[in-house]
Amino acid sequence: MFNHLLNMAKESHLKRFDTLEVDDENRDRVSSSTNCEPKSDCFRAAVFEHILQGNPSTDEPSIIIQKNLNVIKQAAIKASENGANILVFPEYCLIDPMIGRKTVAAFTETIPDPRHGSHNPCAKPLEYKSIPATLALSCLAKETHMYIVADYGDRYQCNITSDPKCPKDGHYMHDTAVAFDPNGAIVAKYHKSHTWFEFEYETPPPQEFVYFDTPFGRMGLQICFDIWFKNPGIKNVAKYGVQTMLFPTDWFDELPLQSAKQVQESWAVANRVNLLAANLLDPQMGTLGSGIYAGQNGAFVSTNITTKTSKLLIADIPVDSRNPSASCLKPDHRFNKTISFETLKTDAKYQMIDKMYTKGHSLNKLTASEGSSVVCDSGFCCHLNYSLKSVDDLKGQSFWWFVGNTTIGRPIVLVYPWCVEICAVFRCVDDRCESFPTHTSYQTVFKWLRLSATFSTNITYPSLTTNDLALVPKQYWVYENRQQINGSEVRLELNNYDKPLLAMNAKYQMIDKMYTKGHSLNKLTAIEGSSVVCDSGFCCHLNYSLKSVDDLKGQSFWWFVGNTTIGRPIVLVYPVCTEICAVFRCVDDRCESFPTHTSHQTVFKWLRLSATFSTNTTFPSLTTNDLALVPKQYWVYENQQQINGSESDCFRAAVFEHIPQGHRHEESSLVIQKNLNVYKQMAIKASENGANILVFPEYGLIDPMTSRKTVSAYTETIPDPRHGSHNPCAKPLEYKSIPATLALSCLAKQTHIYIVAGYGDRYQCNITFDPKCPKDGHYMHDSAVAFDPNGAIVAKYHKTHLYYEFEYDTPSEAEYAYFDTPFGRMGLQICADISYKTPGTQNVAKNGVQTMLFPTDWFDELPLQSAKQVQESWAVANRVNLLAANLLEPQMGTVGSGIYAGQNGAIVTTEITTKMSKLLIADIPVDSRNPSASCLKPDHRFNKTISFETLKTDAKYQMI
């Protein structure tokens, strides 16, 4: 690779002169002089929609990077041949960093900072040979004589002694966009401000506002999720005069209002600047959609969801999109071109997030051929005026008008709560309005469609889509924003568009990274206190006393009261309606992050919280250092709605915290077999220790986060015990077509214990007679299956509440799965189900479940929703046993399993410091409400943790 780069360097002899200016407020400004002169008041821009090359399970990172650099070189040469002045590549264009921090550190590079001197790697290849990707991109820019922007990982050292924020491995790593000029010099480097589940990367300590000057205007940089924040993008435009925003992204679609191109065009139109958006092409993740946008003039060229090949988009756009006289805006001077790369293909099926949360807001079906109305939600009002060509246009249609406002009663516990005002009209698949089409054969045509509203901000985002999520051409719609002191009056109008409309909306959307804003948050400053605080009608009583006033020195302890049952979120997959009364530590007085460990020895004499909740089921939890649970003997939980149970004996339970084996790029059968081999070891060990039942985690056999087509190949048609008896191990030839089910059945029989495992179920449906039947003719479900000690299937449960599981379907109605054993009635629920009344809480209350079996793949959210907090609080609140088996993937914040005996709390759990798979075993009561159960007596308690030295991970624990 180095020889190739050196040859590239030798072939390029162009000289460059540049100057560097650094201004205040973390602003990065670079001026450069090159021989790349614009032809007119316009320039030629290019973006590349890229299919990542390489196989992470078999290829070394350097090989993967080289494969992608080869493709990038092809695209750059083609762009240059077509006269492009600048080319933007997507986020993660060289390698996907979602493979663990230690691995990522091996291929990130210490990218030179143009603020601190001039750097042209291609001019001095030997000096920069330690950063081969940067060197290659520099030489590519020089070879093709155009600006190139690429996104990859930056790494630089820090001192863990003097820098309290320095990671333990002694270096910062950032998701980074780097710009090279036509001579190969680095002219800008930007670190992504708002990471999204990128646990391998840090966010920059001071937010960066990066831009650079070219012969065709001022260019700014932002990456993917940054687009929904005021900083850096909007401020870069408003304060620093950026005219073109360069936008590498890895965006997955959410319908009906947040597909990649809707977001891109709406941002360009709202901010009235050019946007060059380069997305990856990964259809099974809903990731596609790139484009070149000329501010309020809309899209000049873009890709669509039907694409199966990598594409290079090229277009002429104005230097200043606000200049109506720009030559390239004239109809006879417009130029755009799409070049497909036939050798870079994917057969993956497009999948998207198809559930927009609409409950608690205004949703009205259009039933008349015309109408004019005003609807409000939490003080935000939207005006609708429309006319159809014919009343027949609504036959067989499901067109809805939606008005939503979450600026009041914001969400608390989600990663990035959205603060949204939306005025929209969109199609739904049916009258339940739970999913949204990407294509329709109905030719509904509006004479006109107008939406208007007064928003609480000056920045609003309009978008309109038609079939295949194509953007409605800008000449058919008008967007007006009349800014006021406290917001803006917005009008969005569609006229004389003769094709089907999928969605039209105007919205204000910003994200508040601090979950607590808009609610009550008070710092504890006195040695003792007693007070009542309310939020949106929910009131919490606090009473506490510290041993000493010194206990608060250097501390940041906060009392938080929040209620989001009013003004619910809209656009997140699983919004949470919450009433919270809590005391927790923050890292500092900003209270934006939360520790997992503290050296301060604050001691409470007592700490009491009390409140009247709007539900009978509430969830208590208490944690100490390393997210360990406070032993139950130190705390009391009372809920007057609870009832007493009956007496019984005990049984021995086991759960396994599992490090998944294999890689997603290996053959699925091989991955499943590797995990079954581990399961066999665990089941034998559990049986040897006298366990009666063993629970394995969700996704323990294989991770389904690939594509539906791939998942379909290894899911099995699992027999339903409600429709006859099934013992695969007793008739192996009859069940040989479902090998995982057969193996688990025989494992239960061999070890003579109940076994519960989570994996995929698949069964046929008729797309002609069943309107809900997926297009591929079968349903697939995330399932928990229980086998008895003879190998018979005794229960099968389909997960009710999916979480980003696009490959699976939700059951048509909630299932209440339970089965009886010699040690009580067992119920089943999976992962996100635990946050809902149905099926778990109802299974307990209505069907008498005494022990809930809980396979999960849970990632922690601090300070209140780590896995064990959720598990113990559910067991205590519902006063039943919970056997919770989680995966062990610390880099995803996924850790924490336990055995809980109802209101008696945790009997045994794992810790976040663990690096090995662990088998937990404990004796628990058949009925946790029986205080006389023998296994609850101090001298009869039994629990055991078995670590497996051969099943280790070096990944660092990362949390939300």
LINNORFEN-V228655 format. One record per run of one state. SS is the DSSP state (H for helix, E for strand, L for the rest). FROM is the first residue (numbers start at 1). LEN is the number of residues. If there is no record, write none. Layout:
<<SS,FROM,LEN> <SS,FROM,LEN>>
//
This chain:
<<L,1,1> <H,2,9> <L,11,6> <E,17,6> <L,23,4> <E,27,7> <L,34,8> <E,42,9> <L,51,10> <H,61,21> <L,82,4> <E,86,3> <L,89,12> <H,101,7> <L,108,1> <E,109,1> <L,110,4> <H,114,3> <L,117,4> <H,121,4> <L,125,7> <H,132,13> <L,145,2> <E,147,11> <L,158,13> <E,171,10> <L,181,5> <E,186,6> <L,192,17> <E,209,6> <L,215,2> <E,217,7> <H,224,5> <L,229,1> <H,230,11> <L,241,3> <E,244,6> <L,250,2> <E,252,1> <L,253,1> <E,254,1> <L,255,3> <E,258,1> <L,259,1> <H,260,12> <L,272,2> <E,274,7> <L,281,1> <E,282,1> <H,283,3> <L,286,1> <E,287,1> <L,288,3> <E,291,4> <H,295,3> <L,298,1> <E,299,4> <L,303,6> <E,309,10> <L,319,8> <H,327,3> <L,330,1> <H,331,3> <L,334,2> <E,336,10> <L,346,7> <E,353,1> <L,354,8> <E,362,4> <L,366,4> <E,370,8> <L,378,2> <E,380,9> <L,389,2> <H,391,4> <L,395,4> <E,399,7> <L,406,11> <E,417,11> <L,428,18> <E,446,10> <L,456,5> <E,461,6> <H,467,3> <L,470,1> <E,471,1> <L,472,2> <H,474,3> <E,477,8> <L,485,2> <E,487,9> <L,496,5> <E,501,12> <L,513,7> <E,520,4> <L,524,4> <E,528,8> <L,536,2> <E,538,9> <L,547,2> <H,549,4> <L,553,4> <E,557,7> <L,564,15> <E,579,7> <L,586,18> <E,604,8> <L,612,11> <E,623,1> <L,624,1> <H,625,3> <L,628,1> <E,629,1> <L,630,2> <H,632,3> <L,635,15> <E,650,9> <L,659,9> <H,668,21> <L,689,4> <E,693,3> <L,696,12> <H,708,7> <L,715,1> <E,716,1> <L,717,4> <H,721,3> <L,724,4> <H,728,4> <L,732,7> <H,739,13> <L,752,2> <E,754,11> <L,765,13> <E,778,10> <L,788,5> <E,793,6> <L,799,19> <E,818,4> <L,822,2> <E,824,7> <H,831,5> <L,836,1> <H,837,11> <L,848,3> <E,851,6> <L,857,4> <E,861,1> <L,862,3> <E,865,1> <L,866,1> <H,867,12> <L,879,2> <E,881,7> <L,888,1> <E,889,1> <H,890,3> <L,893,1> <E,894,1> <L,895,3> <E,898,4> <H,902,3> <L,905,1> <E,906,4> <L,910,6> <E,916,10> <L,926,8> <H,934,3> <L,937,1> <H,938,3> <L,941,2> <E,943,10> <L,953,8>>
//
